[in-house]
């Protein structure tokens, strides 16, 4: 199974559309947005031919965001857990590094997906892989937008520039 991971689109419709195009081209079955979609009009871009899940980011302040996401996907609130082909995954926006470390160090998940820092990350600790696909380019972080794809059969994560 192929799972798409993105985060921190911050109402940039061009990047959101690019992420969806990348996911569709890769044939993903499920996409997890790790927060900071921001507005319902950006969430609607993800109404595509895959299952869509989103966790709440610290900039997701629009009251209607949850209802819009739930109209075509699932809005999970602060954190979500999944199992894909026997692979355990947690998703959290990442505003608390203590909570991120707790999820990674709990040894309960094969992968922990997060966002918030806008910095692409792949870090394996004690059998858990911590993945941040990156976010909207900001000073001090990535200078281009990326998404990530988890291939559960290959047990591999790849990053793609959008």
C-alpha positions in Angstrom: 0.0 0.0 0.0 1.2 3.5 -0.7 0.4 6.3 1.8 1.0 9.9 1.0 2.1 12.3 3.8 2.0 16.1 3.6 1.9 19.0 6.0 1.8 22.7 6.4 0.2 23.7 3.1 -0.9 27.0 4.8 -3.6 27.9 2.1 -1.1 27.7 -0.7 -3.4 26.3 -3.4 -0.6 25.7 -5.9 1.4 23.6 -3.4 -1.8 21.7 -2.3 -2.7 20.9 -5.9 0.9 19.9 -6.6 0.8 17.5 -3.6 -2.5 16.0 -4.8 -1.1 15.6 -8.3 2.0 13.9 -6.9 -0.1 11.5 -4.8 -2.4 10.7 -7.7 0.6 10.0 -10.1 2.1 7.7 -7.4 -1.2 5.8 -7.0 -1.5 6.4 -3.3 -4.6 4.9 -1.6 -4.5 7.1 1.5 -3.2 10.6 2.3 -2.4 11.9 5.8 -2.2 15.7 6.2 -0.2 16.5 9.3 -1.9 19.8 10.0 -1.9 23.5 9.0 -4.2 23.0 6.1 -5.7 26.3 7.5 -8.9 27.0 5.5 -11.7 24.9 4.1 -11.0 26.1 0.5 -7.6 24.4 0.7 -9.0 21.3 2.3 -11.3 20.9 -0.7 -8.2 20.4 -2.9 -7.7 17.1 -1.2 -11.1 15.8 -2.2 -9.6 13.4 -4.7 -9.4 9.7 -5.6 -7.8 8.5 -2.3 -8.8 8.3 1.4 -8.0 11.5 3.2 -7.1 12.0 6.8 -6.1 15.3 8.6 -4.9 16.1 12.1 -5.3 19.6 13.5 -2.4 22.1 13.2 -1.8 25.1 15.3 -2.9 27.4 12.4 -6.1 25.5 11.6 -8.4 28.1 13.1 -11.3 28.0 10.6 -14.4 26.6 12.4 -15.7 25.0 9.2 -12.4 23.0 8.5 -13.5 19.9 10.4 -16.9 19.8 8.6 -15.4 20.3 5.2 -12.7 17.6 5.7 -15.4 15.2 7.2 -17.5 15.7 4.0 -15.0 13.7 2.0 -12.4 12.4 4.5 -11.7 12.2 8.2 -10.7 15.0 10.5 -9.0 13.4 13.6 -8.3 16.4 15.8 -5.0 16.5 17.6 -3.6 13.1 16.9 -4.5 9.9 15.0 -3.3 6.3 14.8 -3.6 4.0 11.8 -2.7 0.5 10.7 -1.8 -0.1 7.1 -0.9 -3.7 6.1 0.2 -4.4 9.6 2.3 -1.1 9.8 1.4 1.0 12.9 1.4 4.8 12.3 0.8 7.8 14.5 0.1 11.3 13.1 0.4 14.5 15.0 1.1 18.1 13.9 4.1 18.4 16.1 3.7 21.6 18.2 5.1 19.8 21.2 8.5 18.2 20.7 7.9 16.4 24.0 4.8 14.7 22.6 6.6 13.9 19.3 9.5 12.3 21.3 6.9 10.4 23.4 5.2 9.0 20.3 8.6 8.0 18.7 10.1 6.6 21.9 6.9 4.7 22.9 7.9 1.8 20.7 4.2 1.5 19.8 4.5 2.7 16.2 6.5 1.8 13.2 6.2 5.4 11.9 5.4 8.7 13.4 4.3 11.4 10.9 4.4 15.0 12.0 4.7 18.5 10.6 5.0 22.0 12.2 8.7 22.7 11.7 8.5 22.9 7.9 11.8 20.9 7.9 12.0 17.6 6.1 13.0 14.9 8.5 13.7 11.1 8.4 15.0 9.8 11.7 15.0 6.2 12.8 15.1 5.5 16.6 14.8 2.1 18.2 12.7 0.7 15.3 10.4 3.7 14.9 10.8 6.1 11.9 10.0 9.8 12.6 9.0 11.5 9.3 8.2 15.1 8.6 7.6 15.7 4.9 8.4 19.4 5.3 6.1 22.3 4.7 5.5 25.6 2.9 9.0 27.1 2.5 9.9 29.4 5.4 13.3 31.0 6.5 15.4 28.5 8.5 13.6 25.4 7.1 13.3 23.8 3.7 13.4 26.1 0.7 11.1 23.9 -1.4 7.9 22.0 -0.7 8.0 18.3 -0.3 5.6 15.4 0.3 6.5 11.9 1.4 5.3 8.5 0.3 5.3 5.4 2.5 5.3 2.1 0.7 4.2 -0.4 3.3 5.3 -3.4 1.2 8.8 -2.1 0.7 8.9 -0.6 4.2 10.3 2.5 2.6 9.7 6.3 2.7 10.6 8.5 -0.2 10.4 12.3 -0.5 9.2 14.1 -3.6 9.6 17.8 -4.4 6.4 19.5 -5.4 
